[in-house]
Amino acid sequence: MLMVTGGKIGALIGRRRAFAIGCVVYGCGSLTTSLAPGLGVLIVGWSVLEGLGAVLIMPAIVALVASNFEQAQRPRAYGLVASAGAIAVAVGPLLGGLVTTYFSWRWVFAGEVLIVLVILVLARRMADPGRGERPALDFAGTTLSALGLGLVVFGVLRSGTWGWILPRPDAPALLGLSLVLWLVLAGGVVLWLFLLWEQRRVARGREPLVDPAMLGNRRLRAGLTVFSGQYLIQAGLFFVVPLFLSISLGLSTVETGLRLLPLSVTLLAAAAGIPKLWPHISPRRVVRAGLVTLFVAFFAALDAGAGPEVTTVPMLLAGLGIGALASQLGSVTVSAVPDERSSEVGGLQNTFTNLGASLGTALAGSVLIAVLTSSFLDGIRDNPAVPPQVTAQAEVQLAGGAPFVSDAALEANLAAAGVPARAARGIVESNRDARIQGLRAAIAVLALAAIVAVFFTRRIPEEQPGGSPGAGEDSLPSGPGGHSGGADGVTRAGGLASPPGAGSPGRDEQHPVPPL
């Protein structure tokens, strides 16, 4: 909800200072969580304080990379930053599982406090141009943007429980439609009002929270859209695969983490290796190749069978695809605006990635549960070992969705309910088959998302930022009310505005007019 605001705060007080304050807030949240006596305190530490710390940390990272690396070095730097985050998601279950298994989950959060202290010491080495002369924060814009994003994200996250359009049994509804739909629509209206408010501030010469002209920059818009698609696919992948490994195969947390490590290896190799080996390669081609590789990875997973082999070749390919995207997209978005606006781009970038991640988790989960439920009910209807009265009872109780449970847990529940052994075996077999069908459907949806994302790459630049005179230098005016030119309302950095149409992507964008 507050990522956009966090990016703006970094521009107001300085990126390194915002980063340091965010680390302190995050560390306080980790310490609070590790010492929490109950759920209420845990939520304050983990959800509230750590979330507010991340609001300052994440946009500042984007801006600090821009201020510490020359433009030609940024693709590799952003690739390393993005791959570090993705690797942490893969390695986290392994480390967390070891600590939780042999010690206590509280030590995981206590360890975060030590990591924060190390980061604060190392942060002193980062260069920061300092804050510019900026007016006060736009509190009305902050409220509108946070409310709009909060309504959208909350609605998306409740979709698995309430239903996307038609309400599930016992779920809240309005005019016969799921409350999810109304929440998302209300959030969209509030965000539209936010943009109107920001346009009004710009027209009056005041500093906006986000300059609406930034969203008119087609290169930035393309980068943010594909970023959102990447995190939709990535979050869905990290949601589905651990479920398969831990529930379907019954692997421990440590074993699940080990199965995810191949993805981390190829992800790091692609994110760091592509900019190093091919510094002048076309970002558009790399991004498209990454999305196609992700599609091939999902296709391989669908064809891999029902054993642990689903995490070998598919995970290696998925790591290459995500790494290819990570090596280019961060540089594409930041290079679309002047460096002094990199904090605001960082806020937008992290907002879009979080929206994509929320949608990916909700979409994969909704499809998985829907297919699991229908396949399971069809399976027990057709299974002669399951009595009709048991089938009828299951249809009533599972109207809102079947739970994703292991064979062992289901067997224990059926035994406790007094279900005859023969019927219990039939139900477990149907559940096992339905689980695989649900997982396959969720993976198929992610594969479709990868292909759809390819159609949004047309505005990704063909040349690396800084690769030729003026290449990748399309930018917005550095302040509100500044003059702009070109089809996107942009100017050429370092020179006079290009002739009308010169800012349009395509041939003119690849060979820009040299600055005077």
ZISULHU-V834895 format. One record per residue. N is the residue number from 0. RES is the residue in one small letter. PHI is phi in whole degrees, 0 to 359 (* if undefined). PSI is psi in whole degrees, 0 to 359 (* if undefined). OMEGA is omega as a letter, one per 30 degrees, with the letter a starting at -180 (999 if undefined). Layout:
BEGIN
N,RES,PHI,PSI,OMEGA + N,RES,PHI,PSI,OMEGA
END
This chain:
BEGIN
0,m,*,328,a + 1,l,246,13,a + 2,m,299,318,l + 3,v,298,316,l + 4,t,296,319,l + 5,g,299,321,l + 6,g,297,321,l + 7,k,290,321,l + 8,i,300,322,l + 9,g,299,323,l + 10,a,290,331,a + 11,l,280,317,a + 12,i,253,355,a + 13,g,105,137,a + 14,r,291,317,a + 15,r,292,322,l + 16,r,294,317,l + 17,a,298,319,l + 18,f,299,315,a + 19,a,294,316,l + 20,i,298,318,l + 21,g,299,320,l + 22,c,296,319,l + 23,v,297,314,l + 24,v,298,317,l + 25,y,296,317,l + 26,g,298,320,l + 27,c,298,322,l + 28,g,295,320,l + 29,s,295,318,l + 30,l,296,317,l + 31,t,300,318,a + 32,t,296,317,a + 33,s,294,333,a + 34,l,258,5,a + 35,a,300,127,l + 36,p,278,345,a + 37,g,201,181,a + 38,l,295,322,a + 39,g,300,311,l + 40,v,293,323,l + 41,l,299,318,l + 42,i,296,320,l + 43,v,299,316,a + 44,g,287,312,a + 45,w,280,312,a + 46,s,276,318,a + 47,v,274,299,a + 48,l,293,315,l + 49,e,295,325,l + 50,g,295,316,l + 51,l,294,325,l + 52,g,295,318,l + 53,a,296,329,l + 54,v,301,325,l + 55,l,273,327,a + 56,i,287,310,a + 57,m,295,311,l + 58,p,296,326,a + 59,a,295,325,l + 60,i,300,315,l + 61,v,301,315,a + 62,a,289,323,a + 63,l,291,327,l + 64,v,298,318,l + 65,a,297,326,a + 66,s,271,349,a + 67,n,251,353,a + 68,f,228,141,l + 69,e,294,160,a + 70,q,302,323,a + 71,a,291,336,a + 72,q,269,349,a + 73,r,292,321,l + 74,p,306,316,a + 75,r,292,320,a + 76,a,295,312,l + 77,y,295,325,l + 78,g,297,319,l + 79,l,293,320,l + 80,v,297,312,a + 81,a,294,320,a + 82,s,292,328,l + 83,a,299,318,l + 84,g,295,316,a + 85,a,292,322,l + 86,i,295,322,l + 87,a,299,323,l + 88,v,296,325,a + 89,a,280,321,a + 90,v,278,333,a + 91,g,307,311,l + 92,p,300,328,a + 93,l,291,308,a + 94,l,293,314,l + 95,g,298,322,l + 96,g,295,319,l + 97,l,296,312,a + 98,v,295,316,a + 99,t,293,323,a + 100,t,291,316,a + 101,y,259,346,a + 102,f,230,256,l + 103,s,204,150,l + 104,w,299,335,a + 105,r,297,329,l + 106,w,291,335,l + 107,v,300,314,a + 108,f,283,328,l + 109,a,296,323,l + 110,g,296,327,l + 111,e,298,325,l + 112,v,298,317,l + 113,l,295,319,l + 114,i,298,319,l + 115,v,299,318,l + 116,l,298,319,l + 117,v,296,317,a + 118,i,297,319,a + 119,l,297,324,l + 120,v,293,315,a + 121,l,289,335,a + 122,a,296,340,a + 123,r,294,341,a + 124,r,277,350,a + 125,m,279,137,l + 126,a,279,144,l + 127,d,216,120,a + 128,p,296,351,l + 129,g,89,172,a + 130,r,278,149,l + 131,g,273,178,l + 132,e,280,97,a + 133,r,241,146,l + 134,p,284,187,a + 135,a,292,163,a + 136,l,292,144,l + 137,d,279,95,a + 138,f,289,325,l + 139,a,295,317,l + 140,g,296,322,l + 141,t,300,315,a + 142,t,297,314,a + 143,l,295,315,a + 144,s,294,318,a + 145,a,295,317,l + 146,l,295,314,a + 147,g,298,313,l + 148,l,293,323,l + 149,g,297,317,l + 150,l,297,316,a + 151,v,296,310,a + 152,v,294,317,l + 153,f,298,318,l + 154,g,298,315,a + 155,v,298,317,a + 156,l,290,337,l + 157,r,271,358,a + 158,s,299,324,a + 159,g,294,332,a + 160,t,265,321,a + 161,w,263,340,a + 162,g,95,146,a + 163,w,288,309,a + 164,i,241,302,l + 165,l,272,133,a + 166,p,289,145,l + 167,r,279,164,l + 168,p,306,134,l + 169,d,69,9,l + 170,a,269,151,l + 171,p,294,146,a + 172,a,215,159,l + 173,l,220,122,a + 174,l,56,35,l + 175,g,80,3,a + 176,l,246,152,a + 177,s,299,144,l + 178,l,296,338,l + 179,v,302,312,a + 180,l,300,316,a + 181,w,292,323,l + 182,l,295,316,l + 183,v,295,318,l + 184,l,296,317,l + 185,a,297,319,l + 186,g,298,320,l + 187,g,297,320,l + 188,v,296,317,l + 189,v,296,320,l + 190,l,293,326,l + 191,w,295,318,l + 192,l,297,323,l + 193,f,300,315,l + 194,l,295,320,l + 195,l,299,318,l + 196,w,297,318,a + 197,e,294,321,l + 198,q,298,323,l + 199,r,294,319,l + 200,r,296,318,l + 201,v,297,317,a + 202,a,299,331,l + 203,r,268,5,l + 204,g,79,17,l + 205,r,262,157,a + 206,e,284,122,l + 207,p,275,164,l + 208,l,292,317,l + 209,v,222,126,l + 210,d,289,116,a + 211,p,304,335,l + 212,a,297,335,l + 213,m,299,322,l + 214,l,286,348,l + 215,g,276,351,l + 216,n,283,111,a + 217,r,294,329,l + 218,r,292,315,l + 219,l,297,317,a + 220,r,298,319,l + 221,a,295,316,l + 222,g,299,316,a + 223,l,294,321,a + 224,t,295,314,a + 225,v,290,325,l + 226,f,305,313,l + 227,s,299,318,l + 228,g,296,319,l + 229,q,300,313,a + 230,y,285,333,l + 231,l,299,311,a + 232,i,293,316,a + 233,q,296,315,l + 234,a,295,319,l + 235,g,298,320,l + 236,l,296,312,a + 237,f,287,350,l + 238,f,274,316,a + 239,v,282,313,a + 240,v,296,312,l + 241,p,299,325,l + 242,l,300,315,a + 243,f,298,314,a + 244,l,290,316,a + 245,s,277,322,a + 246,i,268,307,a + 247,s,292,316,a + 248,l,264,347,l + 249,g,72,25,l + 250,l,285,153,l + 251,s,285,172,l + 252,t,299,319,l + 253,v,294,315,l + 254,e,296,322,l + 255,t,297,316,l + 256,g,299,320,l + 257,l,296,324,l + 258,r,292,337,a + 259,l,271,349,a + 260,l,298,323,l + 261,p,305,324,l + 262,l,298,319,a + 263,s,296,320,a + 264,v,295,309,a + 265,t,289,330,l + 266,l,297,312,l + 267,l,296,320,a + 268,a,298,318,a + 269,a,287,316,a + 270,a,296,321,a + 271,a,270,328,a + 272,g,281,322,a + 273,i,298,310,l + 274,p,295,330,a + 275,k,287,315,a + 276,l,278,326,a + 277,w,231,72,a + 278,p,295,338,a + 279,h,251,15,a + 280,i,291,153,a + 281,s,292,121,l + 282,p,302,322,a + 283,r,298,318,a + 284,r,293,321,l + 285,v,295,316,a + 286,v,296,316,l + 287,r,296,319,l + 288,a,297,323,l + 289,g,296,317,l + 290,l,293,320,l + 291,v,295,321,l + 292,t,297,322,l + 293,l,297,319,l + 294,f,299,316,l + 295,v,297,322,l + 296,a,298,316,l + 297,f,292,322,l + 298,f,297,319,l + 299,a,295,324,l + 300,a,294,322,l + 301,l,295,331,a + 302,d,263,1,a + 303,a,276,347,a + 304,g,98,197,a + 305,a,248,14,a + 306,g,256,185,a + 307,p,294,349,l + 308,e,297,347,l + 309,v,296,342,a + 310,t,255,14,l + 311,t,264,272,a + 312,v,300,314,l + 313,p,302,319,a + 314,m,290,324,l + 315,l,298,315,l + 316,l,292,320,l + 317,a,298,320,l + 318,g,298,318,l + 319,l,297,318,a + 320,g,295,312,l + 321,i,295,320,l + 322,g,297,321,l + 323,a,298,316,l + 324,l,296,317,a + 325,a,297,331,a + 326,s,286,348,a + 327,q,235,322,a + 328,l,294,322,l + 329,g,299,317,l + 330,s,292,324,a + 331,v,297,314,a + 332,t,290,315,a + 333,v,290,324,a + 334,s,289,349,a + 335,a,282,349,a + 336,v,226,165,l + 337,p,297,155,a + 338,d,301,328,a + 339,e,293,346,l + 340,r,257,13,a + 341,s,294,329,l + 342,s,296,318,l + 343,e,293,322,l + 344,v,296,322,l + 345,g,300,320,l + 346,g,296,314,l + 347,l,296,317,a + 348,q,299,314,a + 349,n,288,331,l + 350,t,296,313,a + 351,f,293,322,l + 352,t,292,322,l + 353,n,291,322,l + 354,l,298,315,l + 355,g,298,318,l + 356,a,295,318,l + 357,s,298,316,a + 358,l,293,321,l + 359,g,296,316,l + 360,t,295,315,a + 361,a,294,318,a + 362,l,295,311,l + 363,a,298,318,a + 364,g,294,318,a + 365,s,297,313,a + 366,v,296,317,a + 367,l,301,311,a + 368,i,292,321,a + 369,a,297,313,a + 370,v,290,322,l + 371,l,301,315,a + 372,t,296,310,a + 373,s,295,319,a + 374,s,293,321,a + 375,f,294,314,a + 376,l,295,320,l + 377,d,297,322,a + 378,g,294,317,a + 379,i,283,335,l + 380,r,294,321,a + 381,d,272,357,a + 382,n,266,115,a + 383,p,294,343,a + 384,a,284,343,a + 385,v,262,119,a + 386,p,297,149,a + 387,p,303,323,a + 388,q,293,327,l + 389,v,291,320,l + 390,t,298,316,l + 391,a,297,320,l + 392,q,295,320,l + 393,a,295,320,l + 394,e,299,324,l + 395,v,288,312,a + 396,q,288,334,a + 397,l,258,19,a + 398,a,297,329,l + 399,g,272,359,l + 400,g,125,138,l + 401,a,278,144,l + 402,p,284,151,l + 403,f,267,97,a + 404,v,234,158,l + 405,s,283,166,l + 406,d,298,319,a + 407,a,297,316,a + 408,a,295,320,a + 409,l,294,318,l + 410,e,299,318,a + 411,a,295,318,l + 412,n,294,320,l + 413,l,293,321,l + 414,a,295,319,l + 415,a,294,330,l + 416,a,276,357,l + 417,g,78,23,l + 418,v,288,134,l + 419,p,304,150,a + 420,a,300,317,a + 421,r,296,317,l + 422,a,293,322,l + 423,a,298,319,l + 424,r,297,319,l + 425,g,295,320,l + 426,i,294,318,l + 427,v,297,319,l + 428,e,297,317,l + 429,s,296,321,l + 430,n,294,321,l + 431,r,296,316,l + 432,d,293,320,a + 433,a,294,324,l + 434,r,300,315,a + 435,i,296,318,l + 436,q,297,319,l + 437,g,296,317,l + 438,l,296,318,l + 439,r,297,320,l + 440,a,295,318,l + 441,a,296,318,l + 442,i,295,322,l + 443,a,297,322,l + 444,v,296,319,l + 445,l,295,323,l + 446,a,297,319,l + 447,l,296,320,l + 448,a,298,323,l + 449,a,296,320,l + 450,i,290,318,l + 451,v,299,321,a + 452,a,298,333,l + 453,v,301,326,a + 454,f,287,350,l + 455,f,261,9,a + 456,t,266,2,a + 457,r,298,331,a + 458,r,270,357,l + 459,i,294,134,a + 460,p,295,153,l + 461,e,277,334,a + 462,e,247,151,l + 463,q,292,142,l + 464,p,303,129,a + 465,g,80,4,a + 466,g,285,336,l + 467,s,213,164,a + 468,p,306,114,l + 469,g,84,354,a + 470,a,293,135,l + 471,g,72,12,a + 472,e,260,9,l + 473,d,303,128,a + 474,s,211,164,l + 475,l,273,159,l + 476,p,301,146,a + 477,s,284,352,l + 478,g,215,167,a + 479,p,293,141,l + 480,g,81,2,l + 481,g,291,156,a + 482,h,287,143,l + 483,s,223,160,l + 484,g,216,169,l + 485,g,89,170,a + 486,a,295,331,a + 487,d,265,2,a + 488,g,72,42,a + 489,v,236,165,l + 490,t,236,159,l + 491,r,278,126,a + 492,a,296,135,l + 493,g,84,8,a + 494,g,200,187,l + 495,l,287,163,a + 496,a,298,144,l + 497,s,290,160,l + 498,p,299,159,l + 499,p,307,133,l + 500,g,91,348,a + 501,a,291,338,l + 502,g,279,357,a + 503,s,288,136,l + 504,p,298,158,a + 505,g,118,215,a + 506,r,300,314,a + 507,d,295,331,a + 508,e,285,329,l + 509,q,284,332,a + 510,h,232,74,a + 511,p,290,161,l + 512,v,291,125,a + 513,p,299,143,l + 514,p,293,147,l + 515,l,278,*,999
END
